[in-house]
Amino acid sequence: MGTNLIPVEDICAYHHVEINFIQSLEDFGLIHTTVKKQSLFLPVDELTKLEQYLRLANDLEINLEGIHAVSHLLNQLQNMQEEITALQNELNYYKQLNQHH
């Protein structure tokens, strides 16, 4: 499991971001970190989300509350897209059944 974790210290140095920002994102429930041997780590699968939040904060100057709201809306959009895809698949299934009869 150690290879699936990135030291938050390294992420902060690479992205030029304070550790407080990462901890604030976690306080908002936007990312999840892990503590091992008194060091803070970010699971690799959380890195994409973190980088997206960094872009929102830096490029668009969106504050943490705004990032939280944008994240919520993006999740809703993704859920709706998945539902639309499932409904389209179901509709195509019934269209094919109808053509064979």
Buried (B, 14 or more C-beta within 10 A) or exposed (E): EEEEBBEBEEBBEEBEBEEEBBBBBBEBEBBEBBEEEEEBBBBEEBEEBBEBBBEBBEEEEBEBEEBBEBBEEEEEEEEEEEEEEEEEEEEEEEEEEEEEE
